[in-house]
Amino acid sequence: MDLKDRIIDEAGTLFIKHGIKRISMDEIASKLGISKRTIYQNFRDKEDLLLHYIRQLELMQIEYVKDLSKNEQTVVHVFLRTIEMHKEFDFFNVRFLDDVKKYYPKAKQEMIDQQNRGIIFIKQFLEEGMAQGVIRKDLNVEVVSFLLQDSNRTFIDASRLTNKTFSNWELFFTSMINFIRGISTAAGIEIVDTFLTKYYSDINV
C-alpha cells in the first residue's frame, strides 16, 4: 500500500469511527506517524481526502461483487454472501453520514451520484438473476433496484433509536433476507432456505 492509500485508509477508519468533523488533519497525521504537510501534498483539504475515501469504498464494493459473481452459482448466492459479509464489518456511524450532509457538499453529491450508479448496477444484476431463473421475471426492476439501494435509509434511521431491542445486524439480516426471498423464484427461495437452515444451525451450535 503506497502512502496515499495509507492516508485514505487511516482517515476513513477515523471518520467512520468518530465522525468527520471531530477528526483533524493533525490527528490523521499523528496516527500515521507523518507530518500534516505530507497529507496536504497529497490532498487539497479534508473534503478532498473524504472524497477519495468514499470513491475507494465504491470501487471496493464493485470489485467484491464482481469477484463473488465469478465464484458463486447464481445472483441469489451472491446476494446471500454479500449479506453475510456485512456481519464482519461495522455499520456506518450515523455521525459520519450527518457530517457529510451538513458540512461537505461535494462529498454529499458524490454519495448521491454513487446511489444513482448503484441503482443501475443492481438493475443489471437483477436482470442477470432473471435470466438464471432465480429472480422473478414479473418484477419491476426499476422499483426493486431503487428499494434495495434506498434500504440504507431504514438502517440509518434505526441506528438513531436508543430503546430498540435488536441489533443493527439483526435488522439488516432480517430485512435483506426477507427482501431477497420475496423477489426470488421457487428455485431462488430454495437457495435462500438452504442458506437459512445452515445459518441457524451454525449459530445454535
C-alpha positions as CSV (number, residue, x, y, z in Angstrom):
1,M,0.0,0.0,0.0
2,D,1.5,3.3,-1.0
3,L,1.5,6.4,1.2
4,K,-1.6,8.0,-0.4
5,D,-3.6,4.8,0.0
6,R,-2.4,4.5,3.6
7,I,-3.6,8.1,4.3
8,I,-7.0,7.4,2.7
9,D,-7.4,4.1,4.7
10,E,-6.5,5.6,8.1
11,A,-8.6,8.7,7.6
12,G,-11.6,6.6,6.5
13,T,-11.2,4.4,9.6
14,L,-11.2,7.5,11.9
15,F,-14.1,9.2,10.0
16,I,-16.3,6.2,10.3
17,K,-15.5,5.6,14.0
18,H,-15.7,9.2,15.3
19,G,-17.4,11.3,12.6
20,I,-15.6,13.6,10.1
21,K,-15.8,16.9,11.9
22,R,-14.3,15.6,15.1
23,I,-11.1,14.3,13.3
24,S,-8.4,16.8,12.4
25,M,-5.7,16.5,9.8
26,D,-3.2,16.6,12.8
27,E,-4.8,13.5,14.3
28,I,-4.7,11.7,10.9
29,A,-1.0,12.6,10.5
30,S,-0.2,11.6,14.1
31,K,-1.9,8.2,13.6
32,L,0.2,7.6,10.5
33,G,3.5,9.0,12.0
34,I,3.8,11.6,9.2
35,S,3.6,15.4,9.1
36,K,0.4,17.2,8.3
37,R,2.3,18.8,5.4
38,T,2.7,15.4,3.8
39,I,-1.1,14.9,3.8
40,Y,-1.6,18.3,2.1
41,Q,1.0,17.3,-0.5
42,N,-1.4,14.5,-1.5
43,F,-4.8,16.1,-0.8
44,R,-6.1,19.6,-1.1
45,D,-8.1,19.6,2.1
46,K,-10.2,17.3,4.4
47,E,-13.1,17.1,1.9
48,D,-10.7,16.1,-0.9
49,L,-9.5,13.3,1.4
50,L,-13.0,12.3,2.3
51,L,-14.0,12.2,-1.4
52,H,-11.1,9.8,-2.1
53,Y,-12.3,7.6,0.7
54,I,-15.9,7.5,-0.5
55,R,-14.8,6.7,-4.0
56,Q,-12.5,4.0,-2.8
57,L,-15.4,2.4,-0.9
58,E,-17.4,2.3,-4.1
59,L,-14.6,0.6,-6.0
60,M,-14.1,-2.0,-3.3
61,Q,-17.8,-2.9,-3.2
62,I,-17.9,-3.2,-7.0
63,E,-14.8,-5.4,-7.1
64,Y,-16.2,-7.5,-4.2
65,V,-19.4,-8.3,-6.0
66,K,-17.5,-9.0,-9.3
67,D,-15.3,-11.4,-7.5
68,L,-18.2,-13.2,-5.9
69,S,-20.0,-13.4,-9.2
70,K,-17.1,-15.4,-10.7
71,N,-17.3,-18.0,-7.9
72,E,-20.9,-18.2,-6.9
73,Q,-23.5,-20.1,-8.9
74,T,-26.3,-17.5,-9.1
75,V,-27.3,-13.9,-8.3
76,V,-29.1,-15.2,-5.2
77,H,-26.0,-16.8,-3.9
78,V,-24.1,-13.5,-4.4
79,F,-26.8,-11.6,-2.5
80,L,-26.6,-14.0,0.4
81,R,-22.8,-13.9,0.5
82,T,-23.0,-10.1,0.5
83,I,-25.4,-10.1,3.4
84,E,-23.2,-12.5,5.3
85,M,-20.2,-10.3,4.7
86,H,-21.8,-7.3,6.4
87,K,-21.7,-9.2,9.8
88,E,-17.9,-8.8,9.8
89,F,-18.0,-5.0,9.4
90,D,-19.3,-2.1,11.5
91,F,-22.3,-0.3,10.1
92,F,-21.8,3.3,9.2
93,N,-21.6,5.7,12.1
94,V,-24.7,8.0,11.8
95,R,-22.4,10.9,12.7
96,F,-20.3,10.2,9.6
97,L,-23.4,10.5,7.4
98,D,-24.7,13.5,9.2
99,D,-21.4,15.3,8.8
100,V,-21.3,14.5,5.1
101,K,-24.8,16.0,4.6
102,K,-24.2,19.1,6.8
103,Y,-20.6,20.1,6.1
104,Y,-19.2,18.5,2.9
105,P,-21.4,19.3,-0.2
106,K,-19.0,17.7,-2.7
107,A,-19.0,14.5,-0.7
108,K,-22.7,14.6,-0.4
109,Q,-23.2,14.9,-4.1
110,E,-20.7,12.1,-4.7
111,M,-22.8,9.8,-2.4
112,I,-25.9,10.8,-4.4
113,D,-24.1,10.0,-7.6
114,Q,-23.0,6.7,-6.2
115,Q,-26.5,5.8,-5.2
116,N,-27.7,6.5,-8.8
117,R,-24.9,4.4,-10.2
118,G,-25.8,1.7,-7.7
119,I,-29.4,1.6,-8.9
120,I,-28.2,0.9,-12.5
121,F,-25.8,-1.8,-11.2
122,I,-28.5,-3.5,-9.2
123,K,-30.9,-3.4,-12.1
124,Q,-28.4,-5.2,-14.3
125,F,-27.7,-7.7,-11.5
126,L,-31.4,-8.5,-11.2
127,E,-31.8,-9.0,-14.9
128,E,-29.0,-11.5,-14.8
129,G,-30.8,-13.3,-12.0
130,M,-34.0,-13.4,-14.1
131,A,-32.0,-15.0,-16.9
132,Q,-30.7,-17.6,-14.4
133,G,-34.3,-18.3,-13.3
134,V,-33.7,-17.4,-9.7
135,I,-35.3,-13.9,-9.7
136,R,-38.9,-13.4,-10.6
137,K,-39.5,-12.0,-14.1
138,D,-42.7,-10.2,-13.2
139,L,-40.9,-7.7,-11.1
140,N,-40.5,-4.0,-11.9
141,V,-36.7,-3.9,-11.8
142,E,-36.6,-0.1,-11.6
143,V,-38.7,-0.2,-8.4
144,V,-36.8,-3.2,-6.8
145,S,-33.4,-1.6,-7.6
146,F,-34.5,1.7,-6.0
147,L,-35.8,-0.1,-2.9
148,L,-32.7,-2.1,-2.5
149,Q,-30.4,0.9,-2.9
150,D,-32.6,3.1,-0.6
151,S,-32.8,0.5,2.2
152,N,-29.8,2.2,3.9
153,R,-32.2,4.9,5.0
154,T,-34.1,2.3,7.2
155,F,-30.8,1.2,8.8
156,I,-29.7,4.8,9.4
157,D,-33.0,5.8,11.0
158,A,-32.9,2.7,13.2
159,S,-29.4,3.5,14.3
160,R,-30.7,6.7,15.9
161,L,-33.1,4.8,18.2
162,T,-32.0,4.5,21.8
163,N,-34.6,2.0,23.0
164,K,-34.5,-0.7,20.3
165,T,-34.4,-4.3,21.4
166,F,-32.5,-5.6,18.3
167,S,-29.0,-5.1,16.9
168,N,-28.2,-3.3,13.7
169,W,-27.0,-6.7,12.3
170,E,-30.4,-8.3,13.2
171,L,-32.3,-5.5,11.5
172,F,-30.1,-5.7,8.4
173,F,-30.1,-9.5,8.2
174,T,-33.9,-9.8,8.7
175,S,-34.7,-7.1,6.2
176,M,-32.4,-8.3,3.5
177,I,-33.2,-12.0,3.8
178,N,-36.9,-11.3,3.5
179,F,-36.4,-8.9,0.7
180,I,-34.3,-11.3,-1.4
181,R,-36.7,-14.2,-0.6
182,G,-39.6,-12.1,-1.8
183,I,-38.1,-11.3,-5.2
184,S,-36.9,-14.9,-5.8
185,T,-38.5,-17.6,-7.9
186,A,-39.1,-21.1,-6.3
187,A,-35.5,-22.0,-7.3
188,G,-34.2,-18.9,-5.6
189,I,-36.3,-19.4,-2.5
190,E,-34.8,-22.9,-2.2
191,I,-31.3,-21.4,-2.2
192,V,-32.3,-18.9,0.5
193,D,-33.9,-21.5,2.7
194,T,-30.9,-23.8,2.4
195,F,-28.7,-20.9,3.4
196,L,-31.0,-20.1,6.4
197,T,-31.0,-23.7,7.6
198,K,-27.2,-23.8,7.6
199,Y,-27.0,-20.2,9.1
200,Y,-29.3,-21.0,12.1
201,S,-27.7,-24.4,12.6
202,D,-24.3,-22.8,12.8
203,I,-25.3,-20.1,15.3
204,N,-27.1,-22.7,17.5
205,V,-24.1,-25.0,17.8
